[in-house]
Amino acid sequence: MIRSETSRLPSGNARAEPFSVKRAALAATVGNMLEFYDFITYSFFAIQIGHTFFPTGSEYGSLMLSLATFGAGFVTRPIGGIVLGIYSDRIGRRPAMLLSFALMGAAILTITFTPSYDSIGLAAPIIVIAARMVQGFALGGEVGPTTAYLIEIAPPEHRALVVAWQPASQEIAATAGALVGVILSKMMVPEMLDLYGWRVAFLIGAVCLPFGVWMRRTLPETIPQADAGVAVEESTGHLSLARRHTGLIVLALMILASGTISTYVTQYMTTYAQNTLHVSSTLAFAVSLVSNGIQFAGALVGGWLADRLGRKPVMIWPQLATLLLTYPVFLWIVHAPGMLSLLVGFGVLSVIGSLPFTAFYATFTEALPQNIRGGVFATVYAVAIASFGGTAQLVVTWLLHVTGDPLAPAWYLLLAAIVGLIAMSLMPETAPAKTGKA
């Protein structure tokens, strides 16, 4: 039972009271939400940030440099995943989550207050790139410990729903970022948005940082000190233990590659709607707002269904539906760009596409032993995100530029969906109701 900040949850043997589980899950995911808000908001304002730090002779060049800097945040994510993930297995989940949060806070403040290229020249983009790399390191070490923590505090029959708050909190963050974008684009002319509007969006995340630190400091630990001591002694076997799960790790990489391409292409829709479809910035931000809000609901519904129907059905059938619907939806949007097609089209893809990945999070985390869970999940997640999430928006922008085909994002999404569907069909079923586990 969770009674105070110093009380501890036994590692997988006893369970906390429902209220305590809810409180601990809230504290863990609030921090996760704030970190993802700070990281994702950059992509919503890629055009404005490009004008501020990467002025070039062409709009395309400025945007590509801005998106490359967005991608720089993914370079250090595997390093953060390895370092902070293993740290969470050896020392504890709470210290790892607090450290990643502190690093993210320092990085977001740096980006917010860095002067423009016109003010300090080349130093401006260098500072921003360095800050993005720190952000990437912090976020790389965030997902593994948080997901492991959620699976460890949850009663077996509700694991998928509790873990669902990890991807759901990411969608809350993306929704909040899009909402801020809608409000700022309505209040400000483009010149004001370029000058300081995007900084306001970042500052909103920064002022919430103390709240996140306070919430995380109240978390009970799920790895008792005795267990942590054993983990330290056996740390040299971390890699050898992970090798026993090579097949599972490969499938997880494929699924996460599929999911991250889908996620970051969806986040790119704000830029796509403005640059390719030539709709207003307000409608473009509204598309992201609706899309991410629906994905939040889809993530929770996916967790709820996975606890009742099993993990695999919730992974496979929605993923198949996404594969079948992607091209027709993009065809509609491209040939009739407007509020109805954008909101309904991307809304349908968002809600269906968000269902499988909550079930996957639960499956992968349940299948890993606790003493390597944080490190393996964080590393696999970060490698997949760095390889495919960090390049997704660059690839789509490049495809649109070289082909001139506004349907280019659909082809990339279809390829990702096929890879994900194959891997999901090969994943084991880990739901207690299906395996008979207690």
C-alpha positions in Angstrom: 0.0 0.0 0.0 1.2 3.5 -0.8 1.0 5.6 2.4 3.6 8.3 2.0 6.6 9.4 -0.1 8.9 7.0 1.7 6.7 3.9 1.4 7.6 1.3 -1.2 5.7 -1.0 -3.5 6.9 -4.6 -3.5 8.3 -5.6 -6.9 5.5 -7.4 -8.6 4.3 -9.4 -5.5 1.8 -7.2 -3.7 -0.4 -4.5 -5.2 -1.3 -1.0 -4.1 -4.8 0.1 -3.3 -6.7 1.4 -6.4 -6.6 5.0 -5.2 -2.8 4.8 -4.6 -2.2 3.3 -8.0 -4.2 6.1 -9.6 -2.2 8.7 -7.7 1.2 7.2 -8.5 0.2 6.8 -12.2 -0.8 10.4 -12.3 2.4 11.6 -10.8 4.5 9.5 -13.2 2.6 10.5 -16.3 2.3 14.2 -15.5 6.1 14.4 -15.8 6.0 12.4 -18.9 3.4 14.7 -20.4 5.4 17.9 -19.7 8.5 16.4 -21.2 6.8 15.4 -24.4 5.0 18.8 -24.6 8.4 20.5 -24.5 9.9 18.1 -27.1 6.9 17.9 -29.5 6.0 21.6 -29.5 9.2 22.2 -31.5 7.7 20.4 -34.5 4.5 22.5 -34.4 6.6 25.6 -34.8 9.2 24.3 -37.1 8.5 27.0 -39.7 8.8 29.9 -37.2 11.9 28.4 -35.5 13.5 28.0 -38.9 12.9 31.7 -39.5 14.4 32.6 -36.1 17.6 30.4 -36.1 18.1 29.2 -39.7 17.4 32.1 -42.1 18.3 31.1 -45.7 17.5 32.2 -49.2 14.6 29.8 -49.5 11.6 28.7 -47.4 12.5 25.0 -48.1 16.1 25.4 -46.9 15.0 27.1 -43.7 12.4 24.5 -43.0 14.8 21.6 -43.7 17.5 23.1 -41.3 14.8 23.5 -38.6 13.6 19.9 -39.1 17.2 18.7 -39.1 17.6 20.3 -35.7 14.4 18.7 -34.6 16.0 15.4 -35.7 19.1 16.2 -33.7 17.1 15.6 -30.6 16.8 12.0 -31.6 20.5 11.4 -32.0 21.1 11.3 -28.3 17.9 9.4 -27.4 19.5 6.0 -27.6 22.3 7.2 -25.3 19.8 8.5 -22.8 17.8 5.3 -23.1 20.8 3.2 -22.3 22.2 5.3 -19.5 19.0 6.3 -17.7 17.2 3.1 -18.5 20.0 0.9 -16.8 20.2 3.5 -14.0 16.5 2.9 -13.4 17.1 -0.8 -13.2 20.0 -0.5 -10.8 19.1 2.5 -8.6 15.3 2.9 -9.0 12.6 4.3 -11.2 12.0 7.5 -9.3 15.7 8.8 -9.4 15.9 8.1 -13.1 12.6 9.9 -13.8 13.6 12.9 -11.7 17.0 13.2 -13.5 15.5 13.1 -17.0 12.9 15.7 -16.0 15.6 18.1 -14.7 17.6 17.8 -17.9 14.6 18.4 -20.0 13.8 21.5 -18.0 17.2 23.0 -18.4 17.1 22.3 -22.2 13.7 23.9 -22.7 14.7 27.0 -20.8 17.8 27.3 -23.0 15.8 27.1 -26.3 13.2 29.6 -25.0 15.7 32.3 -24.2 18.3 31.8 -26.9 18.5 35.0 -29.0 17.9 34.8 -32.7 20.4 34.4 -35.5 20.1 38.0 -36.3 21.2 38.9 -32.8 24.1 36.6 -32.1 24.8 35.0 -35.4 26.1 31.4 -35.7 26.0 30.9 -31.9 22.2 30.8 -32.0 21.8 27.6 -34.0 24.7 26.0 -32.2 23.1 26.6 -28.8 19.7 25.4 -30.0 21.2 22.2 -31.5 23.0 21.5 -28.2 19.8 22.0 -26.2 17.9 19.7 -28.5 20.5 17.0 -28.0 20.1 17.4 -24.2 16.4 17.1 -24.7 16.8 14.0 -26.7 19.0 12.4 -24.0 16.5 13.2 -21.3 13.5 11.9 -23.3 15.4 8.8 -24.3 15.7 7.9 -20.6 12.1 8.9 -19.8 9.9 6.4 -21.6 11.5 3.1 -20.4 11.5 3.9 -16.6 8.0 5.4 -16.8 6.5 2.5 -18.6 8.3 0.0 -16.3 7.0 1.9 -13.3 3.4 1.9 -14.6 3.4 -1.9 -15.2 4.9 -2.5 -11.8 2.3 -0.5 -9.8 -0.7 -1.9 -11.8 -2.8 -4.9 -10.7 -2.4 -7.6 -13.4 -6.0 -7.3 -14.6 -5.6 -3.6 -15.4 -1.9 -3.4 -16.6 -2.7 -2.4 -20.1 -5.0 0.4 -19.0 -2.5 1.7 -16.5 0.3 1.5 -19.0 -2.0 3.2 -21.5 -1.4 6.5 -19.6 2.1 6.5 -21.0 1.2 7.0 -24.7 -2.0 8.9 -23.6 0.1 11.4 -21.7 2.1 11.9 -24.9 -1.1 12.7 -26.8 -2.2 15.1 -24.0 1.2 16.9 -24.5 0.7 17.0 -28.3 -2.9 18.2 -27.9 -1.8 20.9 -25.5 0.9 22.0 -28.0 -1.5 22.1 -30.8 -4.1 24.0 -28.7 -1.4 26.6 -27.8 -0.6 26.8 -31.5 -4.3 27.4 -32.4 -4.7 30.1 -29.8 -1.4 31.9 -30.7 -2.1 31.7 -34.5 -5.5 33.3 -33.9 -4.1 36.1 -31.7 -1.0 36.9 -33.6 -0.1 37.8 -37.2 2.6 35.7 -38.8 5.3 38.2 -38.1 4.5 38.2 -34.4 4.4 34.4 -34.4 7.9 34.3 -35.9 9.2 37.0 -33.5 8.1 35.7 -30.2 4.9 33.6 -30.5 6.7 30.3 -30.5 8.7 31.3 -27.5 5.5 31.8 -25.6 4.5 28.2 -26.4 7.8 27.0 -25.0 7.6 29.2 -21.9 4.2 27.7 -21.0 5.9 24.3 -20.7 8.8 25.8 -18.8 6.6 27.4 -16.1 5.0 24.0 -15.4 8.4 22.3 -14.6 8.3 22.9 -10.8 4.9 21.2 -10.6 6.3 18.2 -12.4 9.3 17.9 -10.1 7.1 18.2 -7.0 4.8 15.4 -8.4 7.6 13.1 -9.1 9.3 13.5 -5.8 6.1 12.1 -4.2 6.3 8.8 -6.1 6.9 5.6 -4.2 9.6 3.3 -5.5 8.8 0.0 -7.1 12.3 -1.4 -6.7 13.1 -2.0 -3.0 16.7 -1.1 -1.9 17.5 -4.8 -1.4 16.5 -5.6 -5.0 18.4 -2.5 -6.2 21.5 -3.8 -4.5 21.3 -7.1 -6.2 20.8 -5.3 -9.5 24.0 -3.3 -9.0 26.0 -6.5 -8.3 24.5 -8.2 -11.4 24.8 -5.2 -13.7 27.5 -6.8 -15.9 24.9 -9.3 -16.9 22.5 -6.7 -18.2 23.5 -7.2 -21.8 23.6 -11.0 -21.6 20.2 -11.1 -20.1 18.8 -8.9 -22.9 20.3 -11.2 -25.5 17.9 -14.0 -24.3 15.1 -11.8 -25.6 16.6 -11.0 -29.0 13.6 -12.2 -31.0 11.2 -10.1 -28.9 13.5 -7.1 -29.2 13.6 -7.3 -33.0 9.8 -7.5 -33.2 9.5 -4.5 -30.8 11.9 -2.5 -33.0 9.8 -3.2 -36.0 6.5 -2.2 -34.2 8.1 0.9 -32.7 9.5 2.0 -36.1 6.0 1.7 -37.6 4.5 3.6 -34.7 7.0 6.4 -34.6 6.7 7.0 -38.3 3.0 7.3 -37.9 3.3 9.5 -34.9 5.8 12.0 -36.3 4.2 12.1 -39.7 0.9 13.0 -37.9 2.7 15.7 -36.0 4.0 17.0 -39.3 0.5 17.5 -40.5 0.5 21.1 -39.2 3.4 21.9 -41.5 2.0 19.7 -44.3 -1.4 21.5 -44.2 0.2 24.9 -44.4 3.0 24.2 -46.9 1.5 21.6 -49.2 -2.3 22.0 -49.0 -2.0 25.8 -48.4 -4.7 26.0 -45.8 -4.7 28.6 -43.0 -2.4 28.2 -40.0 -5.4 28.2 -37.7 -6.9 25.2 -39.5 -3.6 23.5 -39.7 -3.1 23.7 -35.9 -6.8 22.7 -35.4 -6.1 19.4 -37.4 -3.3 18.6 -35.0 -5.4 19.5 -32.0 -8.3 17.2 -33.1 -6.0 14.4 -34.2 -4.0 14.3 -31.0 -7.1 14.7 -28.8 -8.6 11.7 -30.5 -5.4 9.7 -30.2 -5.5 10.3 -26.4 -8.9 8.7 -26.2 -7.8 5.9 -28.5 -4.8 5.1 -26.4 -7.0 4.6 -23.3 -9.6 2.6 -25.2 -6.9 0.4 -26.6 -5.6 -0.3 -23.1 -9.1 -1.1 -21.8 -9.8 -3.4 -24.7 -6.4 -5.1 -24.3 -7.2 -6.0 -20.7 -10.5 -7.6 -21.8 -9.8 -9.1 -25.2 -6.1 -9.8 -25.0 -3.1 -8.0 -26.4 -2.8 -9.4 -29.9 -6.4 -8.8 -31.2 -6.1 -5.2 -30.2 -2.8 -4.9 -32.0 -3.6 -6.7 -35.2 -7.1 -5.7 -36.3 -6.8 -1.9 -35.9 -3.4 -2.0 -37.6 -5.0 -3.8 -40.5 -7.8 -1.2 -40.7 -5.2 1.6 -40.7 -3.4 -0.1 -43.6 -6.6 -0.2 -45.6 -7.8 3.3 -44.9 -4.6 5.4 -45.2 -4.5 5.9 -48.9 -8.2 6.6 -49.4 -8.1 9.2 -46.6 -5.1 11.0 -48.1 -6.7 10.9 -51.5 -9.7 12.7 -50.1 -7.7 15.3 -48.3 -5.5 16.1 -51.3 -8.3 16.4 -53.8 -10.7 18.3 -51.4 -8.5 20.1 -48.8 -10.7 21.8 -46.2 -12.0 21.6 -42.7 -14.3 18.5 -43.3 -11.7 16.3 -45.0 -8.8 17.3 -42.8 -10.6 17.0 -39.5 -12.6 13.9 -40.3 -9.9 12.2 -42.4 -7.1 12.6 -40.0 -9.5 12.0 -37.1 -10.4 8.6 -38.3 -6.8 7.6 -39.0 -5.8 8.9 -35.6 -8.3 7.0 -33.5 -7.8 3.7 -35.3 -4.1 4.0 -35.5 -3.7 4.7 -31.7 -5.4 1.5 -30.6 -2.7 -1.1 -31.3 0.3 0.6 -29.7 -1.1 0.7 -26.1 -1.5 -3.1 -26.3 2.0 -3.3 -27.6 3.4 -1.3 -24.7 1.8 -3.7 -22.3 3.0 -6.8 -24.2 6.6 -5.8 -24.5 6.9 -4.6 -20.9 5.2 -7.7 -19.5 7.5 -9.9 -21.5 10.7 -8.4 -20.0 12.1 -9.4 -16.6 12.0 -6.5 -14.1 15.8 -6.4 -13.6 16.3 -5.4 -17.3 12.9 -4.0 -18.1 13.7 -0.2 -17.8 17.0 -0.4 -19.7 15.8 -2.7 -22.5 12.5 -0.9 -23.1 14.2 2.5 -23.0 17.0 1.5 -25.4 14.8 -0.3 -27.9 12.3 2.6 -27.8 15.0 5.2 -28.2 16.8 3.4 -31.0 13.6 3.0 -33.0 12.6 6.6 -32.4 16.0 8.0 -33.3 16.2 5.9 -36.5 12.7 6.5 -37.8 11.0 9.3 -35.7 13.9 11.7 -36.0 14.0 11.2 -39.8 10.3 10.9 -40.5 9.6 14.6 -41.1 12.8 15.1 -43.1 11.9 12.1 -45.3 8.4 13.4 -45.9 9.5 16.9 -46.6 12.2 15.5 -49.0 9.7 13.2 -50.7 7.2 16.0 -51.2 10.0 18.2 -52.7 11.5 15.7 -55.1 8.3 14.1 -56.3 5.9 17.0 -56.2 3.3 14.5 -55.2 1.1 15.6 -52.2 0.3 11.9 -51.6 3.9 11.1 -50.7 3.2 10.9 -46.9 0.6 8.2 -47.5 3.1 5.9 -49.2 5.5 6.3 -46.4 2.8 5.5 -43.9 1.6 2.5 -45.8 5.1 1.0 -45.8 5.4 1.6 -42.0 1.9 0.0 -41.4 2.9 -3.2 -43.3 6.1 -3.6 -41.2 4.1 -3.0 -38.0 1.4 -5.5 -38.9 3.8 -8.3 -39.7 5.6 -7.8 -36.4 2.4 -7.6 -34.3 1.2 -10.9 -35.7 4.4 -12.5 -34.4 4.3 -11.0 -30.9 3.5 -13.3 -28.0 0.2 -13.0 -26.1 1.0 -11.8 -22.5 -2.4 -10.9 -21.1 -3.0 -12.7 -17.8 -6.5 -13.8 -19.0 -4.9 -15.5 -22.0 -1.8 -17.0 -20.3 -3.3 -17.9 -16.9 -0.9 -15.8 -15.0 -1.8 -14.3 -11.7 
